[in-house]
Amino acid sequence: MPSPNEIKKQALQRQYQNLQKQYEVVNTEIGYTSGAARLRSELEAESLLEQMTKIDDQLKQL
């Protein structure tokens, strides 16, 4: 039976992978947009990176 830390680690890894996929999509969109749409995409990419960094920090603590 997996320990609580292992379960948490697996959940964080899945969340990180999902954020990474979203980041890749948004990053691709940035290349195809301009103006306000591009700015929104850049802000979303920045937010996704921040979330990924937080998850990475949590994983390192486990």
All heavy atoms as TSV, in Angstrom:
chain	resi	resn	atom	element	x	y	z
A	1	MET	N	N	0.853	-1.192	0.000
A	1	MET	CA	C	0.000	0.000	0.000
A	1	MET	C	C	0.890	1.243	0.000
A	1	MET	O	O	1.790	1.346	0.827
A	1	MET	CB	C	-0.894	-0.031	1.238
A	1	MET	CG	C	-1.886	1.070	1.299
A	1	MET	SD	S	-3.075	0.700	2.623
A	1	MET	CE	C	-4.110	2.079	2.475
A	2	PRO	N	N	0.641	2.169	-0.920
A	2	PRO	CA	C	1.493	3.367	-0.996
A	2	PRO	C	C	1.310	4.260	0.239
A	2	PRO	O	O	0.228	4.371	0.802
A	2	PRO	CB	C	1.031	4.084	-2.258
A	2	PRO	CG	C	-0.214	3.423	-2.699
A	2	PRO	CD	C	-0.368	2.145	-1.945
A	3	SER	N	N	2.401	4.900	0.610
A	3	SER	CA	C	2.366	5.816	1.752
A	3	SER	C	C	1.650	7.110	1.347
A	3	SER	O	O	1.526	7.418	0.156
A	3	SER	CB	C	3.788	6.136	2.197
A	3	SER	OG	O	4.448	6.919	1.220
A	4	PRO	N	N	1.190	7.879	2.334
A	4	PRO	CA	C	0.544	9.168	2.009
A	4	PRO	C	C	1.453	10.091	1.192
A	4	PRO	O	O	0.987	10.773	0.284
A	4	PRO	CB	C	0.235	9.760	3.382
A	4	PRO	CG	C	0.087	8.572	4.279
A	4	PRO	CD	C	1.080	7.564	3.762
A	5	ASN	N	N	2.760	10.070	1.495
A	5	ASN	CA	C	3.690	10.913	0.728
A	5	ASN	C	C	3.787	10.455	-0.719
A	5	ASN	O	O	3.884	11.270	-1.627
A	5	ASN	CB	C	5.081	10.900	1.366
A	5	ASN	CG	C	5.229	11.930	2.461
A	5	ASN	OD1	O	4.363	12.778	2.656
A	5	ASN	ND2	N	6.328	11.855	3.186
A	6	GLU	N	N	3.759	9.136	-0.939
A	6	GLU	CA	C	3.829	8.606	-2.304
A	6	GLU	C	C	2.577	8.980	-3.091
A	6	GLU	O	O	2.654	9.349	-4.265
A	6	GLU	CB	C	4.019	7.089	-2.279
A	6	GLU	CG	C	4.273	6.498	-3.637
A	6	GLU	CD	C	5.523	6.994	-4.325
A	6	GLU	OE1	O	6.512	7.329	-3.647
A	6	GLU	OE2	O	5.510	7.077	-5.567
A	7	ILE	N	N	1.435	8.911	-2.448
A	7	ILE	CA	C	0.174	9.287	-3.094
A	7	ILE	C	C	0.195	10.768	-3.457
A	7	ILE	O	O	-0.162	11.164	-4.561
A	7	ILE	CB	C	-1.030	8.959	-2.187
A	7	ILE	CG1	C	-1.159	7.443	-2.051
A	7	ILE	CG2	C	-2.317	9.576	-2.725
A	7	ILE	CD1	C	-2.143	6.995	-0.995
A	8	LYS	N	N	0.676	11.585	-2.515
A	8	LYS	CA	C	0.767	13.031	-2.761
A	8	LYS	C	C	1.749	13.307	-3.904
A	8	LYS	O	O	1.478	14.130	-4.778
A	8	LYS	CB	C	1.204	13.758	-1.495
A	8	LYS	CG	C	1.239	15.254	-1.641
A	8	LYS	CD	C	1.557	15.951	-0.337
A	8	LYS	CE	C	1.530	17.459	-0.525
A	8	LYS	NZ	N	1.767	18.165	0.729
A	9	LYS	N	N	2.868	12.598	-3.895
A	9	LYS	CA	C	3.872	12.783	-4.939
A	9	LYS	C	C	3.305	12.450	-6.314
A	9	LYS	O	O	3.502	13.193	-7.275
A	9	LYS	CB	C	5.090	11.907	-4.637
A	9	LYS	CG	C	6.225	12.071	-5.603
A	9	LYS	CD	C	7.420	11.212	-5.204
A	9	LYS	CE	C	8.546	11.349	-6.181
A	9	LYS	NZ	N	9.699	10.525	-5.790
A	10	GLN	N	N	2.583	11.344	-6.408
A	10	GLN	CA	C	1.988	10.949	-7.687
A	10	GLN	C	C	0.964	11.980	-8.160
A	10	GLN	O	O	0.913	12.310	-9.351
A	10	GLN	CB	C	1.343	9.566	-7.559
A	10	GLN	CG	C	2.346	8.452	-7.405
A	10	GLN	CD	C	1.696	7.107	-7.116
A	10	GLN	OE1	O	0.484	7.000	-6.987
A	10	GLN	NE2	N	2.516	6.070	-7.010
A	11	ALA	N	N	0.156	12.480	-7.234
A	11	ALA	CA	C	-0.846	13.488	-7.590
A	11	ALA	C	C	-0.169	14.769	-8.081
A	11	ALA	O	O	-0.596	15.368	-9.077
A	11	ALA	CB	C	-1.753	13.777	-6.402
A	12	LEU	N	N	0.887	15.188	-7.397
A	12	LEU	CA	C	1.617	16.390	-7.798
A	12	LEU	C	C	2.277	16.194	-9.161
A	12	LEU	O	O	2.289	17.108	-9.990
A	12	LEU	CB	C	2.665	16.760	-6.749
A	12	LEU	CG	C	2.128	17.356	-5.446
A	12	LEU	CD1	C	3.245	17.460	-4.417
A	12	LEU	CD2	C	1.492	18.717	-5.688
A	13	GLN	N	N	2.808	15.001	-9.411
A	13	GLN	CA	C	3.436	14.732	-10.705
A	13	GLN	C	C	2.416	14.786	-11.838
A	13	GLN	O	O	2.685	15.334	-12.903
A	13	GLN	CB	C	4.135	13.374	-10.682
A	13	GLN	CG	C	5.393	13.376	-9.859
A	13	GLN	CD	C	5.987	11.994	-9.657
A	13	GLN	OE1	O	5.274	10.992	-9.650
A	13	GLN	NE2	N	7.295	11.938	-9.474
A	14	ARG	N	N	1.211	14.247	-11.607
A	14	ARG	CA	C	0.158	14.319	-12.629
A	14	ARG	C	C	-0.253	15.771	-12.872
A	14	ARG	O	O	-0.451	16.190	-14.011
A	14	ARG	CB	C	-1.059	13.491	-12.203
A	14	ARG	CG	C	-0.891	12.002	-12.437
A	14	ARG	CD	C	-2.191	11.249	-12.269
A	14	ARG	NE	N	-2.796	11.422	-10.956
A	14	ARG	CZ	C	-2.534	10.656	-9.892
A	14	ARG	NH1	N	-1.691	9.661	-9.976
A	14	ARG	NH2	N	-3.129	10.887	-8.737
A	15	GLN	N	N	-0.390	16.523	-11.783
A	15	GLN	CA	C	-0.768	17.927	-11.910
A	15	GLN	C	C	0.306	18.686	-12.692
A	15	GLN	O	O	-0.005	19.495	-13.566
A	15	GLN	CB	C	-0.965	18.534	-10.521
A	15	GLN	CG	C	-1.531	19.923	-10.530
A	15	GLN	CD	C	-1.776	20.450	-9.114
A	15	GLN	OE1	O	-1.476	19.798	-8.130
A	15	GLN	NE2	N	-2.317	21.639	-9.028
A	16	TYR	N	N	1.571	18.415	-12.393
A	16	TYR	CA	C	2.672	19.062	-13.090
A	16	TYR	C	C	2.630	18.737	-14.584
A	16	TYR	O	O	2.782	19.615	-15.424
A	16	TYR	CB	C	4.004	18.614	-12.478
A	16	TYR	CG	C	5.203	19.322	-13.046
A	16	TYR	CD1	C	5.690	20.477	-12.437
A	16	TYR	CD2	C	5.856	18.867	-14.183
A	16	TYR	CE1	C	6.785	21.148	-12.954
A	16	TYR	CE2	C	6.949	19.522	-14.707
A	16	TYR	CZ	C	7.402	20.666	-14.084
A	16	TYR	OH	O	8.490	21.335	-14.602
A	17	GLN	N	N	2.404	17.466	-14.905
A	17	GLN	CA	C	2.338	17.056	-16.312
A	17	GLN	C	C	1.195	17.749	-17.039
A	17	GLN	O	O	1.350	18.171	-18.189
A	17	GLN	CB	C	2.205	15.542	-16.412
A	17	GLN	CG	C	3.459	14.800	-16.004
A	17	GLN	CD	C	3.250	13.300	-15.890
A	17	GLN	OE1	O	2.131	12.817	-15.859
A	17	GLN	NE2	N	4.337	12.559	-15.805
A	18	ASN	N	N	0.056	17.886	-16.390
A	18	ASN	CA	C	-1.077	18.586	-17.004
A	18	ASN	C	C	-0.747	20.053	-17.253
A	18	ASN	O	O	-1.066	20.598	-18.310
A	18	ASN	CB	C	-2.332	18.459	-16.133
A	18	ASN	CG	C	-2.919	17.064	-16.156
A	18	ASN	OD1	O	-2.716	16.306	-17.085
A	18	ASN	ND2	N	-3.648	16.720	-15.117
A	19	LEU	N	N	-0.120	20.686	-16.261
A	19	LEU	CA	C	0.271	22.089	-16.427
A	19	LEU	C	C	1.290	22.230	-17.551
A	19	LEU	O	O	1.239	23.181	-18.335
A	19	LEU	CB	C	0.842	22.639	-15.119
A	19	LEU	CG	C	-0.153	22.859	-13.993
A	19	LEU	CD1	C	0.585	23.155	-12.688
A	19	LEU	CD2	C	-1.118	23.985	-14.322
A	20	GLN	N	N	2.193	21.277	-17.646
A	20	GLN	CA	C	3.213	21.317	-18.692
A	20	GLN	C	C	2.576	21.233	-20.080
A	20	GLN	O	O	2.960	21.969	-20.996
A	20	GLN	CB	C	4.203	20.176	-18.471
A	20	GLN	CG	C	5.469	20.285	-19.262
A	20	GLN	CD	C	6.480	19.237	-18.830
A	20	GLN	OE1	O	6.120	18.136	-18.422
A	20	GLN	NE2	N	7.745	19.566	-18.915
A	21	LYS	N	N	1.586	20.369	-20.223
A	21	LYS	CA	C	0.877	20.256	-21.501
A	21	LYS	C	C	0.150	21.563	-21.835
A	21	LYS	O	O	0.184	22.028	-22.980
A	21	LYS	CB	C	-0.110	19.093	-21.466
A	21	LYS	CG	C	0.557	17.741	-21.474
A	21	LYS	CD	C	-0.459	16.633	-21.317
A	21	LYS	CE	C	0.229	15.289	-21.164
A	21	LYS	NZ	N	-0.705	14.201	-20.868
A	22	GLN	N	N	-0.515	22.142	-20.833
A	22	GLN	CA	C	-1.213	23.413	-21.045
A	22	GLN	C	C	-0.219	24.491	-21.449
A	22	GLN	O	O	-0.485	25.300	-22.339
A	22	GLN	CB	C	-1.952	23.845	-19.773
A	22	GLN	CG	C	-3.141	23.001	-19.416
A	22	GLN	CD	C	-3.758	23.429	-18.094
A	22	GLN	OE1	O	-3.496	24.509	-17.590
A	22	GLN	NE2	N	-4.565	22.562	-17.517
A	23	TYR	N	N	0.940	24.506	-20.794
A	23	TYR	CA	C	1.965	25.502	-21.094
A	23	TYR	C	C	2.429	25.366	-22.545
A	23	TYR	O	O	2.592	26.370	-23.244
A	23	TYR	CB	C	3.148	25.357	-20.126
A	23	TYR	CG	C	4.280	26.292	-20.445
A	23	TYR	CD1	C	4.215	27.637	-20.079
A	23	TYR	CD2	C	5.411	25.857	-21.128
A	23	TYR	CE1	C	5.243	28.510	-20.381
A	23	TYR	CE2	C	6.440	26.727	-21.428
A	23	TYR	CZ	C	6.350	28.053	-21.051
A	23	TYR	OH	O	7.371	28.922	-21.356
A	24	GLU	N	N	2.635	24.147	-22.992
A	24	GLU	CA	C	3.071	23.925	-24.369
A	24	GLU	C	C	2.044	24.451	-25.362
A	24	GLU	O	O	2.398	25.068	-26.367
A	24	GLU	CB	C	3.340	22.441	-24.601
A	24	GLU	CG	C	4.566	21.939	-23.867
A	24	GLU	CD	C	4.730	20.427	-23.914
A	24	GLU	OE1	O	3.966	19.750	-24.638
A	24	GLU	OE2	O	5.620	19.917	-23.215
A	25	VAL	N	N	0.762	24.229	-25.084
A	25	VAL	CA	C	-0.308	24.715	-25.964
A	25	VAL	C	C	-0.315	26.240	-25.984
A	25	VAL	O	O	-0.359	26.864	-27.050
A	25	VAL	CB	C	-1.682	24.166	-25.523
A	25	VAL	CG1	C	-2.816	24.866	-26.261
A	25	VAL	CG2	C	-1.746	22.663	-25.745
A	26	VAL	N	N	-0.274	26.842	-24.801
A	26	VAL	CA	C	-0.308	28.307	-24.713
A	26	VAL	C	C	0.921	28.902	-25.389
A	26	VAL	O	O	0.829	29.901	-26.099
A	26	VAL	CB	C	-0.410	28.764	-23.234
A	26	VAL	CG1	C	-0.198	30.256	-23.095
A	26	VAL	CG2	C	-1.759	28.374	-22.652
A	27	ASN	N	N	2.059	28.283	-25.163
A	27	ASN	CA	C	3.290	28.792	-25.762
A	27	ASN	C	C	3.211	28.743	-27.286
A	27	ASN	O	O	3.697	29.637	-27.974
A	27	ASN	CB	C	4.483	27.980	-25.249
A	27	ASN	CG	C	5.697	28.823	-25.032
A	27	ASN	OD1	O	5.620	30.023	-24.840
A	27	ASN	ND2	N	6.847	28.189	-25.056
A	28	THR	N	N	2.591	27.716	-27.822
A	28	THR	CA	C	2.393	27.614	-29.268
A	28	THR	C	C	1.443	28.713	-29.749
A	28	THR	O	O	1.678	29.338	-30.788
A	28	THR	CB	C	1.840	26.223	-29.639
A	28	THR	OG1	O	2.770	25.236	-29.204
A	28	THR	CG2	C	1.623	26.096	-31.130
A	29	GLU	N	N	0.385	28.959	-28.970
A	29	GLU	CA	C	-0.589	29.997	-29.338
A	29	GLU	C	C	0.065	31.368	-29.414
A	29	GLU	O	O	-0.311	32.192	-30.248
A	29	GLU	CB	C	-1.730	30.034	-28.321
A	29	GLU	CG	C	-2.673	28.857	-28.403
A	29	GLU	CD	C	-3.712	28.856	-27.299
A	29	GLU	OE1	O	-3.673	29.729	-26.402
A	29	GLU	OE2	O	-4.572	27.959	-27.325
A	30	ILE	N	N	1.032	31.615	-28.545
A	30	ILE	CA	C	1.698	32.923	-28.523
A	30	ILE	C	C	2.289	33.240	-29.891
A	30	ILE	O	O	2.226	34.379	-30.360
A	30	ILE	CB	C	2.780	32.966	-27.411
A	30	ILE	CG1	C	2.113	32.991	-26.032
A	30	ILE	CG2	C	3.688	34.176	-27.582
A	30	ILE	CD1	C	3.075	32.832	-24.871
A	31	GLY	N	N	2.832	32.237	-30.544
A	31	GLY	CA	C	3.438	32.444	-31.854
A	31	GLY	C	C	2.446	32.771	-32.951
A	31	GLY	O	O	2.819	33.280	-34.001
A	32	TYR	N	N	1.173	32.485	-32.721
A	32	TYR	CA	C	0.156	32.685	-33.757
A	32	TYR	C	C	-0.806	33.833	-33.454
A	32	TYR	O	O	-1.764	34.027	-34.194
A	32	TYR	CB	C	-0.657	31.394	-33.957
A	32	TYR	CG	C	0.173	30.261	-34.490
A	32	TYR	CD1	C	0.601	29.236	-33.664
A	32	TYR	CD2	C	0.540	30.218	-35.833
A	32	TYR	CE1	C	1.376	28.191	-34.151
A	32	TYR	CE2	C	1.318	29.188	-36.330
A	32	TYR	CZ	C	1.730	28.178	-35.483
A	32	TYR	OH	O	2.500	27.152	-35.971
A	33	THR	N	N	-0.564	34.539	-32.362
A	33	THR	CA	C	-1.480	35.617	-31.990
A	33	THR	C	C	-0.732	36.936	-31.900
A	33	THR	O	O	0.492	36.982	-31.912
A	33	THR	CB	C	-2.157	35.321	-30.625
A	33	THR	OG1	O	-1.148	35.159	-29.634
A	33	THR	CG2	C	-3.011	34.081	-30.685
A	34	SER	N	N	-1.512	38.001	-31.792
A	34	SER	CA	C	-0.912	39.324	-31.609
A	34	SER	C	C	-1.848	40.161	-30.759
A	34	SER	O	O	-2.978	39.765	-30.471
A	34	SER	CB	C	-0.676	39.991	-32.971
A	34	SER	OG	O	-1.910	40.180	-33.633
A	35	GLY	N	N	-1.370	41.302	-30.363
A	35	GLY	CA	C	-2.195	42.241	-29.605
A	35	GLY	C	C	-2.630	41.689	-28.256
A	35	GLY	O	O	-1.867	41.045	-27.547
A	36	ALA	N	N	-3.891	41.957	-27.923
A	36	ALA	CA	C	-4.434	41.573	-26.620
A	36	ALA	C	C	-4.444	40.052	-26.431
A	36	ALA	O	O	-4.178	39.554	-25.334
A	36	ALA	CB	C	-5.844	42.129	-26.451
A	37	ALA	N	N	-4.721	39.322	-27.498
A	37	ALA	CA	C	-4.751	37.862	-27.397
A	37	ALA	C	C	-3.362	37.326	-27.044
A	37	ALA	O	O	-3.229	36.413	-26.230
A	37	ALA	CB	C	-5.248	37.249	-28.697
A	38	ARG	N	N	-2.350	37.912	-27.627
A	38	ARG	CA	C	-0.973	37.494	-27.328
A	38	ARG	C	C	-0.628	37.812	-25.882
A	38	ARG	O	O	-0.026	36.985	-25.183
A	38	ARG	CB	C	0.009	38.172	-28.276
A	38	ARG	CG	C	1.429	37.718	-28.054
A	38	ARG	CD	C	2.398	38.462	-28.976
A	38	ARG	NE	N	3.735	38.009	-28.738
A	38	ARG	CZ	C	4.417	37.202	-29.539
A	38	ARG	NH1	N	3.877	36.777	-30.650
A	38	ARG	NH2	N	5.637	36.832	-29.245
A	39	LEU	N	N	-1.015	38.982	-25.419
A	39	LEU	CA	C	-0.743	39.372	-24.037
A	39	LEU	C	C	-1.421	38.411	-23.064
A	39	LEU	O	O	-0.814	37.979	-22.088
A	39	LEU	CB	C	-1.204	40.810	-23.780
A	39	LEU	CG	C	-0.988	41.346	-22.364
A	39	LEU	CD1	C	0.486	41.271	-21.975
A	39	LEU	CD2	C	-1.501	42.768	-22.258
A	40	ARG	N	N	-2.684	38.056	-23.351
A	40	ARG	CA	C	-3.392	37.092	-22.496
A	40	ARG	C	C	-2.666	35.760	-22.458
A	40	ARG	O	O	-2.497	35.157	-21.394
A	40	ARG	CB	C	-4.826	36.891	-22.979
A	40	ARG	CG	C	-5.814	37.910	-22.460
A	40	ARG	CD	C	-7.258	37.472	-22.704
A	40	ARG	NE	N	-7.563	37.240	-24.116
A	40	ARG	CZ	C	-7.908	38.179	-24.975
A	40	ARG	NH1	N	-8.007	39.430	-24.580
A	40	ARG	NH2	N	-8.160	37.892	-26.238
A	41	SER	N	N	-2.211	35.308	-23.612
A	41	SER	CA	C	-1.488	34.042	-23.686
A	41	SER	C	C	-0.165	34.108	-22.911
A	41	SER	O	O	0.211	33.163	-22.221
A	41	SER	CB	C	-1.215	33.653	-25.135
A	41	SER	OG	O	-2.420	33.362	-25.801
A	42	GLU	N	N	0.521	35.230	-23.019
A	42	GLU	CA	C	1.785	35.391	-22.292
A	42	GLU	C	C	1.545	35.391	-20.789
A	42	GLU	O	O	2.313	34.784	-20.031
A	42	GLU	CB	C	2.491	36.674	-22.722
A	42	GLU	CG	C	3.064	36.590	-24.119
A	42	GLU	CD	C	3.605	37.905	-24.634
A	42	GLU	OE1	O	3.363	38.957	-24.000
A	42	GLU	OE2	O	4.271	37.880	-25.681
A	43	LEU	N	N	0.492	36.061	-20.348
A	43	LEU	CA	C	0.163	36.069	-18.922
A	43	LEU	C	C	-0.232	34.672	-18.439
A	43	LEU	O	O	0.143	34.260	-17.335
A	43	LEU	CB	C	-0.957	37.076	-18.630
A	43	LEU	CG	C	-0.582	38.547	-18.804
A	43	LEU	CD1	C	-1.813	39.430	-18.669
A	43	LEU	CD2	C	0.470	38.945	-17.788
A	44	GLU	N	N	-0.966	33.953	-19.253
A	44	GLU	CA	C	-1.358	32.593	-18.899
A	44	GLU	C	C	-0.131	31.694	-18.814
A	44	GLU	O	O	-0.002	30.887	-17.891
A	44	GLU	CB	C	-2.351	32.037	-19.920
A	44	GLU	CG	C	-2.885	30.674	-19.545
A	44	GLU	CD	C	-3.937	30.151	-20.506
A	44	GLU	OE1	O	-4.362	30.877	-21.416
A	44	GLU	OE2	O	-4.329	28.983	-20.333
A	45	ALA	N	N	0.791	31.845	-19.754
A	45	ALA	CA	C	2.021	31.054	-19.737
A	45	ALA	C	C	2.823	31.342	-18.475
A	45	ALA	O	O	3.345	30.426	-17.829
A	45	ALA	CB	C	2.852	31.344	-20.984
A	46	GLU	N	N	2.900	32.603	-18.097
A	46	GLU	CA	C	3.620	32.995	-16.885
A	46	GLU	C	C	2.968	32.366	-15.646
A	46	GLU	O	O	3.655	31.844	-14.766
A	46	GLU	CB	C	3.634	34.519	-16.759
A	46	GLU	CG	C	4.445	35.033	-15.598
A	46	GLU	CD	C	4.489	36.548	-15.544
A	46	GLU	OE1	O	4.571	37.187	-16.614
A	46	GLU	OE2	O	4.410	37.095	-14.434
A	47	SER	N	N	1.657	32.398	-15.590
A	47	SER	CA	C	0.924	31.808	-14.478
A	47	SER	C	C	1.158	30.294	-14.405
A	47	SER	O	O	1.370	29.734	-13.319
A	47	SER	CB	C	-0.566	32.102	-14.611
A	47	SER	OG	O	-1.298	31.419	-13.630
A	48	LEU	N	N	1.137	29.635	-15.546
A	48	LEU	CA	C	1.379	28.191	-15.582
A	48	LEU	C	C	2.786	27.857	-15.106
A	48	LEU	O	O	2.985	26.904	-14.346
A	48	LEU	CB	C	1.151	27.648	-16.997
A	48	LEU	CG	C	-0.307	27.632	-17.465
A	48	LEU	CD1	C	-0.373	27.401	-18.962
A	48	LEU	CD2	C	-1.107	26.589	-16.715
A	49	LEU	N	N	3.763	28.662	-15.510
A	49	LEU	CA	C	5.136	28.440	-15.063
A	49	LEU	C	C	5.257	28.606	-13.550
A	49	LEU	O	O	5.966	27.845	-12.890
A	49	LEU	CB	C	6.096	29.400	-15.769
A	49	LEU	CG	C	6.546	28.996	-17.155
A	49	LEU	CD1	C	7.419	30.089	-17.774
A	49	LEU	CD2	C	7.311	27.689	-17.116
A	50	GLU	N	N	4.577	29.603	-13.001
A	50	GLU	CA	C	4.591	29.809	-11.552
A	50	GLU	C	C	3.999	28.608	-10.828
A	50	GLU	O	O	4.547	28.147	-9.821
A	50	GLU	CB	C	3.827	31.082	-11.180
A	50	GLU	CG	C	4.534	32.364	-11.555
A	50	GLU	CD	C	3.684	33.606	-11.308
A	50	GLU	OE1	O	2.616	33.506	-10.663
A	50	GLU	OE2	O	4.097	34.682	-11.755
A	51	GLN	N	N	2.892	28.093	-11.343
A	51	GLN	CA	C	2.269	26.919	-10.733
A	51	GLN	C	C	3.193	25.706	-10.818
A	51	GLN	O	O	3.315	24.940	-9.859
A	51	GLN	CB	C	0.934	26.608	-11.419
A	51	GLN	CG	C	-0.136	27.653	-11.178
A	51	GLN	CD	C	-1.385	27.347	-11.983
A	51	GLN	OE1	O	-1.954	26.279	-11.846
A	51	GLN	NE2	N	-1.790	28.282	-12.833
A	52	MET	N	N	3.845	25.537	-11.953
A	52	MET	CA	C	4.760	24.417	-12.122
A	52	MET	C	C	5.937	24.528	-11.154
A	52	MET	O	O	6.375	23.523	-10.574
A	52	MET	CB	C	5.252	24.357	-13.572
A	52	MET	CG	C	4.178	23.929	-14.549
A	52	MET	SD	S	4.565	24.235	-16.292
A	52	MET	CE	C	6.052	23.310	-16.518
A	53	THR	N	N	6.436	25.738	-10.944
A	53	THR	CA	C	7.542	25.957	-10.010
A	53	THR	C	C	7.124	25.602	-8.589
A	53	THR	O	O	7.884	24.953	-7.853
A	53	THR	CB	C	8.020	27.422	-10.083
A	53	THR	OG1	O	8.459	27.691	-11.416
A	53	THR	CG2	C	9.149	27.686	-9.104
A	54	LYS	N	N	5.918	25.993	-8.191
A	54	LYS	CA	C	5.423	25.671	-6.855
A	54	LYS	C	C	5.303	24.163	-6.662
A	54	LYS	O	O	5.676	23.623	-5.620
A	54	LYS	CB	C	4.072	26.346	-6.591
A	54	LYS	CG	C	4.174	27.835	-6.403
A	54	LYS	CD	C	2.805	28.456	-6.200
A	54	LYS	CE	C	2.896	29.969	-6.120
A	54	LYS	NZ	N	1.576	30.602	-5.993
A	55	ILE	N	N	4.784	23.488	-7.667
A	55	ILE	CA	C	4.645	22.031	-7.580
A	55	ILE	C	C	6.024	21.384	-7.514
A	55	ILE	O	O	6.256	20.457	-6.730
A	55	ILE	CB	C	3.822	21.478	-8.757
A	55	ILE	CG1	C	2.366	21.921	-8.612
A	55	ILE	CG2	C	3.927	19.955	-8.833
A	55	ILE	CD1	C	1.487	21.597	-9.796
A	56	ASP	N	N	6.946	21.869	-8.315
A	56	ASP	CA	C	8.309	21.328	-8.304
A	56	ASP	C	C	8.934	21.484	-6.913
A	56	ASP	O	O	9.570	20.568	-6.407
A	56	ASP	CB	C	9.154	22.019	-9.370
A	56	ASP	CG	C	10.480	21.346	-9.602
A	56	ASP	OD1	O	10.507	20.102	-9.727
A	56	ASP	OD2	O	11.503	22.051	-9.634
A	57	ASP	N	N	8.721	22.632	-6.291
A	57	ASP	CA	C	9.234	22.865	-4.939
A	57	ASP	C	C	8.614	21.889	-3.943
A	57	ASP	O	O	9.293	21.357	-3.072
A	57	ASP	CB	C	8.960	24.302	-4.489
A	57	ASP	CG	C	9.795	25.328	-5.239
A	57	ASP	OD1	O	10.823	24.944	-5.857
A	57	ASP	OD2	O	9.430	26.522	-5.213
A	58	GLN	N	N	7.305	21.652	-4.078
A	58	GLN	CA	C	6.618	20.702	-3.199
A	58	GLN	C	C	7.176	19.286	-3.383
A	58	GLN	O	O	7.368	18.553	-2.414
A	58	GLN	CB	C	5.114	20.711	-3.438
A	58	GLN	CG	C	4.426	21.973	-2.975
A	58	GLN	CD	C	2.947	21.978	-3.338
A	58	GLN	OE1	O	2.502	21.239	-4.216
A	58	GLN	NE2	N	2.188	22.814	-2.648
A	59	LEU	N	N	7.426	18.915	-4.632
A	59	LEU	CA	C	7.968	17.588	-4.916
A	59	LEU	C	C	9.352	17.416	-4.295
A	59	LEU	O	O	9.694	16.345	-3.797
A	59	LEU	CB	C	8.029	17.338	-6.423
A	59	LEU	CG	C	6.685	17.049	-7.101
A	59	LEU	CD1	C	6.832	17.134	-8.614
A	59	LEU	CD2	C	6.172	15.683	-6.682
A	60	LYS	N	N	10.149	18.457	-4.334
A	60	LYS	CA	C	11.500	18.393	-3.771
A	60	LYS	C	C	11.462	18.203	-2.243
A	60	LYS	O	O	12.385	17.670	-1.663
A	60	LYS	CB	C	12.285	19.646	-4.124
A	60	LYS	CG	C	12.688	19.697	-5.582
A	60	LYS	CD	C	13.385	20.988	-5.908
A	60	LYS	CE	C	13.719	21.054	-7.393
A	60	LYS	NZ	N	14.257	22.361	-7.794
A	61	GLN	N	N	10.386	18.672	-1.602
A	61	GLN	CA	C	10.249	18.561	-0.153
A	61	GLN	C	C	9.790	17.176	0.287
A	61	GLN	O	O	9.909	16.836	1.453
A	61	GLN	CB	C	9.305	19.625	0.388
A	61	GLN	CG	C	9.830	21.037	0.222
A	61	GLN	CD	C	8.816	22.093	0.635
A	61	GLN	OE1	O	7.761	21.762	1.150
A	61	GLN	NE2	N	9.149	23.348	0.431
A	62	LEU	N	N	9.267	16.394	-0.629
A	62	LEU	CA	C	8.788	15.058	-0.268
A	62	LEU	C	C	9.915	14.045	-0.195
A	62	LEU	O	O	10.909	14.133	-0.784
A	62	LEU	CB	C	7.716	14.582	-1.266
A	62	LEU	CG	C	6.417	15.364	-1.261
A	62	LEU	CD1	C	5.477	14.832	-2.332
A	62	LEU	CD2	C	5.732	15.252	0.100
